[in-house]
Amino acid sequence: MSSPTDNGHPLVEISDLTKSYTRGTEVIRVFEDINLEIRTGDFLALMGPSGSGKTTLLNILAGLDTPTAGRVVVDGQEITRMNAKQLAAWRSTHIGFIFQFYNLLPVLTAAQNIELPLLLTSLTKKQRRDHVRTALELVGLTDRSEHFPQQLSGGQQQRVGIARAVVSDPTIILGDEPTGDLDAASGNEVLDLLESLSREHGKTVLMVTHDAHAAERAHAVMHIDKGVLSR
């Protein structure tokens, strides 16, 4: 599993990022003039109260939402200048997303769920199968490849979700409350895995969480409140 080369420049550069919504004549400011640099291999946690803009910031970084102003550069590419089609293509190769509630398709096996992002690529069937096997080994679920989601525990389902997020060898792994639906033991297993992806595989991880215990596992913790980002 590869990772972008650290040439001394930040992997992610967020500059003067602002997001607001208009409701009638009222302008609702989510955050304003956020600046942040993330380096290759960082494991960062983002905390803040509900409605503080954590998930919005994550979605902008994933190319799922667009800012009102400012710029986001990821691995030398300014994604805030891309149109919807360009963003979709960029996202498929650069972003691995881990959801709180797994978002697995119940009619597909673990291996088939993991393979889904690869169906958008030019990989052959054999190459896809090899990628899926590697991802399953990474999360310790080789023996569960043919199980359906309902046959797996919550922690195992989330590990399938992580395998799906990493199967395309993305530039960044984004987690939106990845331990929020898990018990303490399963949550710790998922955090161990995220820590390993960063430390041993050089992957860059940004995790939104409400859980201070989960945040402690990250290399650094950032807080966003009332539109202001701080460390």
SEVO-336089 format. One record per residue (C-alpha): residue in three letters; chain; x negated, y negated, z negated. Coordinates in nm, 2 decimals, m for minus. Each point is the difference from the previous one (the first is absolute). Example, Ala and Ser with C-alpha at 12.3 -4.5 7.8 and 13.67 -1.06 7.14 Angstrom:
2
ALA; A; m1.23; 0.45; m0.78
SER; A; m0.14; m0.34; 0.07
//
This chain:
231
MET; A; 0.00; 0.00; 0.00
SER; A; m0.16; m0.32; 0.12
SER; A; 0.03; m0.36; m0.13
PRO; A; m0.08; m0.34; 0.16
THR; A; m0.36; m0.10; m0.02
ASP; A; m0.07; m0.25; m0.28
ASN; A; m0.21; m0.26; 0.18
GLY; A; 0.00; m0.25; m0.28
HIS; A; 0.33; m0.15; 0.10
PRO; A; 0.33; 0.06; m0.18
LEU; A; 0.22; 0.27; 0.15
VAL; A; 0.31; m0.21; m0.06
GLU; A; 0.00; m0.38; m0.01
ILE; A; 0.33; m0.17; m0.11
SER; A; m0.01; m0.38; 0.04
ASP; A; 0.25; m0.26; m0.11
LEU; A; 0.28; 0.26; 0.03
THR; A; 0.35; m0.15; m0.06
LYS; A; 0.34; 0.18; 0.02
SER; A; 0.33; m0.17; m0.04
TYR; A; 0.36; 0.07; 0.09
THR; A; 0.28; m0.24; 0.08
ARG; A; 0.34; 0.05; m0.15
GLY; A; 0.24; m0.26; 0.14
THR; A; m0.18; m0.33; m0.07
GLU; A; m0.21; 0.15; m0.28
VAL; A; m0.36; 0.11; 0.05
ILE; A; m0.10; 0.29; m0.22
ARG; A; m0.37; 0.02; m0.04
VAL; A; m0.13; 0.35; m0.07
PHE; A; m0.37; m0.10; m0.02
GLU; A; m0.22; m0.28; 0.13
ASP; A; m0.36; m0.03; 0.10
ILE; A; m0.11; 0.35; m0.11
ASN; A; m0.37; 0.07; 0.07
LEU; A; m0.15; 0.35; m0.05
GLU; A; m0.29; 0.20; 0.13
ILE; A; m0.01; 0.38; m0.01
ARG; A; m0.31; 0.20; 0.07
THR; A; m0.04; 0.35; 0.15
GLY; A; 0.05; 0.27; m0.27
ASP; A; 0.17; m0.24; m0.25
PHE; A; 0.29; 0.15; m0.21
LEU; A; 0.21; m0.29; m0.11
ALA; A; 0.32; m0.02; m0.20
LEU; A; 0.25; m0.28; 0.04
MET; A; 0.24; m0.07; m0.29
GLY; A; 0.27; m0.25; m0.07
PRO; A; 0.37; m0.03; m0.10
SER; A; 0.28; 0.10; 0.23
GLY; A; 0.05; m0.26; 0.27
SER; A; m0.35; m0.13; m0.03
GLY; A; m0.09; 0.09; 0.36
LYS; A; m0.21; 0.31; m0.05
THR; A; 0.18; 0.21; 0.26
THR; A; 0.03; m0.29; 0.24
LEU; A; m0.38; m0.04; m0.01
LEU; A; m0.04; 0.37; 0.05
ASN; A; 0.24; 0.00; 0.30
ILE; A; m0.19; m0.30; 0.16
LEU; A; m0.33; 0.18; m0.04
ALA; A; 0.16; 0.31; 0.16
GLY; A; 0.13; m0.20; 0.29
LEU; A; 0.36; 0.07; m0.10
ASP; A; 0.08; m0.36; m0.08
THR; A; m0.14; m0.33; 0.12
PRO; A; m0.10; m0.30; m0.21
THR; A; 0.13; m0.35; 0.04
ALA; A; m0.35; m0.14; 0.01
GLY; A; m0.36; 0.12; m0.04
ARG; A; m0.20; 0.28; 0.15
VAL; A; m0.09; 0.36; m0.07
VAL; A; m0.31; 0.15; 0.16
VAL; A; m0.05; 0.38; m0.04
ASP; A; m0.33; 0.15; 0.12
GLY; A; m0.06; m0.29; 0.23
GLN; A; 0.35; m0.01; 0.15
GLU; A; 0.24; m0.29; m0.08
ILE; A; 0.33; 0.19; m0.04
THR; A; 0.19; m0.32; m0.07
ARG; A; m0.04; m0.09; 0.37
MET; A; 0.14; 0.33; 0.13
ASN; A; 0.35; 0.05; 0.14
ALA; A; 0.23; 0.28; m0.11
LYS; A; m0.13; 0.25; 0.26
GLN; A; m0.36; m0.07; m0.08
LEU; A; 0.07; 0.03; m0.38
ALA; A; 0.17; 0.33; 0.05
ALA; A; m0.30; 0.14; 0.19
TRP; A; m0.25; m0.15; m0.25
ARG; A; 0.20; 0.13; m0.30
SER; A; 0.00; 0.36; 0.14
THR; A; m0.38; 0.02; m0.01
HIS; A; m0.10; m0.23; m0.29
ILE; A; 0.27; 0.03; m0.27
GLY; A; 0.08; 0.30; m0.23
PHE; A; 0.31; m0.08; m0.21
ILE; A; 0.10; 0.19; m0.32
PHE; A; 0.35; m0.06; m0.12
GLN; A; 0.15; 0.03; m0.35
PHE; A; 0.27; 0.25; 0.10
TYR; A; m0.22; 0.20; 0.24
ASN; A; 0.22; m0.05; 0.32
LEU; A; m0.05; 0.36; 0.11
LEU; A; 0.24; 0.14; 0.26
PRO; A; 0.18; 0.29; m0.18
VAL; A; 0.04; 0.21; 0.32
LEU; A; m0.38; 0.00; 0.06
THR; A; m0.27; 0.21; m0.17
ALA; A; m0.28; m0.17; m0.19
ALA; A; m0.23; 0.05; 0.30
GLN; A; 0.26; m0.14; 0.24
ASN; A; 0.06; m0.31; m0.22
ILE; A; m0.38; m0.06; 0.00
GLU; A; m0.02; 0.04; 0.37
LEU; A; 0.26; m0.27; 0.08
PRO; A; m0.24; m0.30; 0.03
LEU; A; m0.21; 0.20; 0.24
LEU; A; 0.28; 0.05; 0.25
LEU; A; m0.05; m0.36; 0.10
THR; A; m0.36; 0.06; 0.09
SER; A; m0.16; 0.17; 0.30
LEU; A; m0.14; 0.29; m0.20
THR; A; 0.06; 0.35; 0.12
LYS; A; 0.21; 0.25; m0.19
LYS; A; m0.31; 0.17; m0.12
GLN; A; m0.16; m0.33; m0.11
ARG; A; 0.31; m0.09; m0.19
ARG; A; 0.01; 0.33; m0.17
ASP; A; m0.37; m0.04; m0.10
HIS; A; 0.07; m0.35; m0.14
VAL; A; 0.30; 0.13; m0.20
ARG; A; m0.21; 0.29; m0.14
THR; A; m0.27; m0.25; m0.11
ALA; A; 0.26; m0.22; m0.17
LEU; A; 0.16; 0.29; m0.18
GLU; A; m0.34; 0.11; m0.13
LEU; A; m0.07; m0.35; m0.12
VAL; A; 0.31; m0.01; m0.21
GLY; A; m0.03; 0.37; m0.12
LEU; A; 0.32; 0.12; 0.17
THR; A; m0.13; 0.25; 0.26
ASP; A; 0.21; 0.27; m0.15
ARG; A; 0.32; m0.21; 0.02
SER; A; m0.02; m0.10; 0.37
GLU; A; 0.31; 0.19; 0.10
HIS; A; 0.21; m0.10; m0.30
PHE; A; 0.28; m0.25; 0.05
PRO; A; 0.02; m0.31; m0.23
GLN; A; 0.28; 0.15; m0.22
GLN; A; m0.23; 0.29; m0.08
LEU; A; m0.27; m0.23; m0.13
SER; A; m0.03; m0.19; m0.33
GLY; A; 0.00; m0.38; 0.00
GLY; A; m0.37; m0.01; m0.04
GLN; A; m0.05; 0.24; 0.29
GLN; A; 0.24; m0.20; 0.22
GLN; A; m0.20; m0.32; m0.08
ARG; A; m0.33; 0.19; 0.09
VAL; A; 0.17; 0.09; 0.33
GLY; A; 0.08; m0.37; 0.04
ILE; A; m0.37; m0.09; m0.06
ALA; A; m0.11; 0.27; 0.25
ARG; A; 0.23; m0.16; 0.26
ALA; A; m0.14; m0.34; m0.08
VAL; A; m0.36; 0.11; 0.05
VAL; A; 0.04; 0.25; 0.29
SER; A; m0.07; m0.27; 0.26
ASP; A; m0.31; m0.11; m0.19
PRO; A; 0.13; m0.36; m0.05
THR; A; m0.20; m0.31; m0.08
ILE; A; 0.20; m0.08; m0.31
ILE; A; 0.23; 0.21; m0.23
LEU; A; 0.29; m0.20; m0.14
GLY; A; 0.20; 0.14; m0.29
ASP; A; 0.33; m0.16; m0.11
GLU; A; 0.05; 0.14; m0.36
PRO; A; m0.14; 0.34; 0.10
THR; A; 0.03; 0.13; m0.36
GLY; A; 0.33; m0.17; m0.08
ASP; A; 0.22; 0.31; 0.04
LEU; A; m0.24; 0.25; m0.16
ASP; A; m0.05; 0.13; m0.36
ALA; A; m0.33; m0.09; m0.17
ALA; A; m0.19; 0.32; 0.10
SER; A; 0.11; m0.02; 0.37
GLY; A; m0.08; m0.37; 0.00
ASN; A; m0.35; 0.06; m0.12
GLU; A; m0.06; 0.26; 0.27
VAL; A; 0.10; m0.25; 0.26
LEU; A; m0.22; m0.26; m0.15
ASP; A; m0.29; 0.25; m0.01
LEU; A; 0.06; 0.05; 0.37
LEU; A; 0.01; m0.37; 0.08
GLU; A; m0.32; m0.06; m0.20
SER; A; m0.17; 0.29; 0.18
LEU; A; 0.10; m0.14; 0.34
SER; A; m0.16; m0.33; m0.09
ARG; A; m0.31; 0.14; m0.18
GLU; A; m0.09; 0.30; 0.21
HIS; A; 0.15; m0.08; 0.34
GLY; A; m0.06; m0.38; 0.00
LYS; A; 0.37; m0.07; 0.07
THR; A; 0.14; m0.34; m0.09
VAL; A; 0.31; 0.02; m0.22
LEU; A; 0.24; m0.27; m0.11
MET; A; 0.27; 0.11; m0.25
VAL; A; 0.30; m0.19; m0.12
THR; A; 0.10; 0.12; m0.35
HIS; A; 0.20; m0.10; m0.31
ASP; A; m0.19; 0.25; m0.20
ALA; A; m0.30; m0.14; m0.20
HIS; A; m0.14; 0.35; m0.05
ALA; A; 0.00; 0.06; 0.38
ALA; A; m0.16; m0.34; 0.06
GLU; A; m0.28; 0.08; m0.24
ARG; A; m0.11; 0.27; 0.24
ALA; A; m0.08; m0.25; 0.27
HIS; A; m0.33; m0.18; 0.05
ALA; A; 0.17; m0.34; m0.05
VAL; A; 0.34; m0.12; m0.10
MET; A; 0.17; m0.31; 0.16
HIS; A; 0.31; m0.17; m0.13
ILE; A; 0.26; m0.19; 0.20
ASP; A; 0.25; m0.22; m0.19
LYS; A; 0.21; m0.29; 0.12
GLY; A; m0.18; 0.01; 0.33
VAL; A; m0.35; m0.02; m0.14
LEU; A; m0.26; 0.28; 0.04
SER; A; m0.26; 0.04; m0.27
ARG; A; m0.25; 0.26; m0.13
//
